[in-house]
Amino acid sequence: MAALKRVCVFCGSAVGNDPAYAEAARELGREVARRGIGLVYGGGAVGLMGIAADAALAAGAEVIGVIPYGLLKREVGHGGGVEMHVVDTMHERKAKMAELSDGFVVLPGGYGTLEEAVEALTWAQLGIQRKGVVFLDVDGFWGPFLGALDHMAGQGFIRPTHRPMAMRAATVGEALDALAGWEPPPGTQVWMRPEQM
């Protein structure tokens, strides 16, 4: 895989109950800047989104936000320093975030975070995109979900060659290293082209 130029972070518009979640978002923002990588995210100024963006900006990283017009006020679109793309729909948001980034880091979050991550995995499985997806397992947050994926694989609904597409990392550094070294599993076929999404 080519060197990472930008990574996309999927994460909550809330901060959650464990202070470790916010600290992981800050660390991600600082580390992408330290490595000279840009950050692509959901465009909000609130929750883990805002924390990651603020930390990346403060450390000198390029930060690009993508937000649907309908969420611009509700999620309080980020102001100064963020290159903001305002789109019409959630689908356009995800497609634009994928277009602008070279891989995905998944921090703790809720329905929206999970939906974004699973769609990115589905696109990788179908060969629509060839970018890694890594779950930053802060304090074991993603353990139950990754266990569910193991169960799905064990029951024959996820191919054994596709299960490793959902990577796990314990630290920000591990997550970025995993994305930098990620290659699609051998034999991954292109079932659909990006314009067919």
ABEGO torsion letter per residue (X at the ends): XBBBABBBBBBBABAEABAAAAAAAAAAAAAAAAAGBBBBBAGBABEAAAAAAAAAAAAGBBBBBBBBAAAAAAAGBBBBGBBBBBBABAAAAAAAAAAABAEBBBBBBBAAAAAAAAAAAAAAAAGABBBBBBBBBBGGAAAAAAAAAAAAAAAGABBAAAAAABBBBABAAAAAAAAAABBBBBGBBBABBAAAX
